[in-house]
Amino acid sequence: MPKILLPIGDAAEVLDTLYAYYRIREQYQAVVAGPQRRVYPLVMHEIPPGWDITRESPGYHLPAQVAFSEVLPADYSGLFLTGGRAPEYLRYDKDLLRIVRHFFDTGKPVCVVCHGVEILAAARVVEGKRMATVAKCQFDIELCGAVFVNEGCVRDGNMVSGRTWNDQHLYMPEFMQMIAEEVARTAGAQSSHAFAVPRG
């Protein structure tokens, strides 16, 4: 079964993460990765009535099956980068940045929501790209050469992005279609290689 990688860390946003996790599992193998193999606490982010900033509350917990250092990105058909506060420190993980660059170098599907763009910005893969994110991360991506688009689903090449979990019904169908196309492309390439007639 094709595998999709979901990097998380402490304080990954619970709805950003779990909706994608279970949606992916409908058709593919969702592999959760973290800085280490352990259980990570997720958090709920919301802006209460009358507030100007996000309030953070405890959420569910999710175990990472593999550490970033153990990930062979060539084994995966897609990458989902969740939001929350986790990307603030995950963007400094050299193994995660190595993984991210692989997906852009090979053109494989990437989906990113909310603060997940901080990881892409740190990996220096967003220059010239149109993308969505939560409004308070607009500065992060523009500083790295991306074009901020205030829409719920923005596709640019191998990447689709959304602002927050409120946009999941927009960007997740697009991401699932991208994965299906990648899986079909890979299967076709493998089939052609298997039946190739040796020359000479």
Disulfide bonds with the S-S distance in Angstrom:
none
